[in-house]
C-alpha cells in the first residue's frame, strides 16, 4: 500500500482534516491492516498507516532487528512528516509498543507530542513476550507456533505466497519485540486501550488494567469478542470509540 521508501499510506495527509493520526501495525505486517480505517474515520481525522521496511512495497529494504534503531527511524520519519496540526498515535500489538515508546520519546525531548494514544492487543505488563531464539525457529515450527498463538490472521497460514512475504519480516519484528524491556515509564497524554476478549497473547487477566498507571488521563479499556485479531472484525466499533475521544480532546487544545 505504501510506495517503496515511504513510511506512510497515504503518503500525504488530507488537507481538509484538522487532526492527523499515525497508525502502527502488528508484527510482520504493514499499512494494509488499517485498509478500512480511512473510510471509517470522520473527515476531521486524517489517518496515515505505517509500513516498516522489509514488507509490502518496502520488502526490498532491510528490516530493523533492534528496538532502539527501529524507534529512532520511526521517530525521525514522524517528525519529518508533522505539520502544524495536532496528531495522535494508534498501534496494535508491536505497533502499540512502538506507539507508546514513541510518545514517551517525544515527551522526553520536549518537542511536538501526540494529544492521544490508542493501544490495542498489548500492555506493558501481562502480555506474551517472544524470545530471540523463537524468532530463529525453522519455518515449519515457526508457522505452527504462531498459528497456535493466534498471532497472525488465519488466512495467512494456507497461502504459501503470503507466508513467503510475511515470515522474514515477522522474524525481524519478533527480534525487535524480544528486546523490549518494560521500565515502568508512562506518558503525559490521554491513552485508551483496546483488546480481544479471548486474546491468546494476553497471559494475565488483569494485563490491560496496568495502563491506568501509565498515564494521568486513562480513558479506559474497551474489550471486544474475539482473539488477537478482534480488530479486523471490530474496526468500525474501535474507530468510532477512538475518534469520539480524539475529537473531544482535540476540541480542548489551544488554537
N, C-alpha and C positions, 0 to 999 in steps of 0.2 A: 504493500500500500504506500509506503514511503519511497521516494526516489533514492537511488544509490547515494550514500553520503549524507542523506538528510535524516535528522533525528525525529522530525515531527510530520505527522499527517493529520490534516492538511498542512502543507508547508507554510502557508500564510494564515494568520488568524483572521477571522471575519472582521472587516472594518466596522460593521454595524453593531457588533456586540460591545457591551460595557465591561464585561468580565472575561478573563481568559482562564482556561482550565487545562492543565497538563496532566495526562493520564499515563500511568506506567503499568506495563503488562506483567503477567506471571512468568516464571522461569521457562525458557525455551521458546517463548512466543514474542509477538511484536504488536504493532498497532492494530492488527486485524481483530484482536479480541474486543476492541471497542467500536467495531464497524457500525453498530446500530445507534451509538450514543449521539451522533450529530443530529439525527432526526428526532431523537427522544428528548433532548435538552431544549429548553426555551431559547429563543433567538438572542436573548440578552447575554447568554453564555457561549463563548467560542471554544469548543473542545479541540485539542491537538494531542493525538496519541503518539507515544514514543515508540520507536523501533530502535533497539540497541544494535550495534554492529554484529555481524555474523548470522543474520537471519533475514528472511524475506528478500526484499530488494537490496539489502546490505549484506547478503550472505558471503560475498567475496571479501569483505573486510574482516580483519582478525577480531575475534571475540576478546572481551576482558575476562580475566580469570582471578582478579584480585578486587576485593570490595572497594578498597580505598581508591584505586586507579579508576574504576568504573564511576564511583561517586564524583571524583574530580572531573571526569569528562562530561558527565551529565550536568553537573553544576555549571560548568563553562557553557554548555550548549543552551541551557535555560537562560542564564544571564545574558548571553548574546542575543537571545530572541525576545527578551522582555521589551515592552513599551511602557507608556505612562499608565496603562490600565491596571487595576488590581488583578491578582491572579490567585488561583487555588491549585492544589495537587490532589490527585486521587490515584491509588495504586492497589493492585490485587496481588497477594502472595509476595513474591520477591519485589514486585512493584510497590507494595505497601511499605516494605522495609526500606526501599530506596527513597520513597516519598517522605517518610518520617525522618530519615537521616539527612536528606536534602534540606528539609525545613530547619532542622537543628543547625546545619552548616550555615545556612543563610542568616539565621538569627545570630549565631556566634560572630559572623563577620560584620554585622551591623548595617547591612545594605537593605536592598529590597527583600521583603519576606512575604510568604503566602498569607492570605487572610483566612484560609481554612484548609484543613486536610481531611480527606476521606481515606480510611484504611480498610481493606477488605481481605478476608482469608488469611490474616496473620496478626499476631500480637507479640510484643517483646518477650512475654513470658507464657509458657504453657503450650507452645506450638512446636511441631516437629522441626528439627534442625538436621540437615544432611551432613555427612562427613565427606572429607576429601576422597577417602577410599571408595565410598559408594559411587562417586562420580566417575570412577575408573573401572567399574564393573564391566565384564564382557556384555556386548549389546543384548543378547537374548536374556541375560539375567537382569540387566538394567530395565528392559522393557517390561518384564514380568514384575519387577519390583515397583516401578512407578504405576503400573496398572493396578497392583494390589493397593497401593497408597491412594489411588484415585487422584493422582496429581497431574493428570492431563485429560483433556476431553476424550470420551470413549471412542469417537470415530477415528481418532489418530491411529490407534493400535492396529487396525486392519488395513491400513493404507501404506504399503512399503515406500511409495514416493514421498509421502508426508513424513514418515519416520526418518527417511534419509536426510530430510531437511531439518528436522526437529532435533534429532539426537545430539549432533555436535554442539549446537547452541545450548541444549539442555545440560550437557556435561559441564560446559563452562559456567553456566548460571548456578549449578549445584556447587561448584567450587567457590563461587562468589558467596553464596549463602552460607557455606560451611565456615567461611572466615569471619562471619558476623558474630560478635560477642556483645551481649547487652551490657550497657554500663549504667543503666538507670536514668539516662538523660530524658528530658522532656522538651516540649515545645511551648511557646507562649501563645500561639494562635488556637482558635477553636478546632476541635477534632471530633469527627463522627466515625464510628466503626460499624462494619457490616460483616455478616458471615452466614454460612450454611449450617443448618441445624444438625446435620449428620456429617460434618466435615471430618474425614479420617485423619487429617493432618493436625487437628486440634487435640492435643494429648491430655489436657486438663480441662475439666468442665468450666472452671472459672477463668479461663485464659483471657477472654475479652474484658473481664472486669478490671484487668490491670491497666487498661487505657485511662481509667479515671484518675490515676495518679501521675499521668504523663502530660497533662495539660490543665491549666486553671479553668478552662472552659470546655468540659467534656459534654458533647451533645448527645451522648448515649449510644447504645448498641442496638442495631436492628438485625434481626435474625430471620432467615427465610428457609422454607423447606428445601432440602437438597444437600449435596455434599460440597466438595471443594469448589466445584464449578456451578454452584447455585446461581452465580452471577450471569451465566448465559441465559437462563430461563426467567430470571427476575430482573433483567436490565431495566425494564420500564419502572418497576417499583423503586429500585435503587436510585435511578436518575431523578425520579420525581422527589424522593425524600432528600437527596443530596442537594438538588437545585433549589428547593424551597428554603433550606437553611442557608445556602450560599447567598442567595438573593437577599435574604433578610440581613445577613451580616454585611454584605456589600452596601446596603442602604444606610448603615451606620458609619461608614468610612468617611473621613473628611474629603471634601471636594478637591 
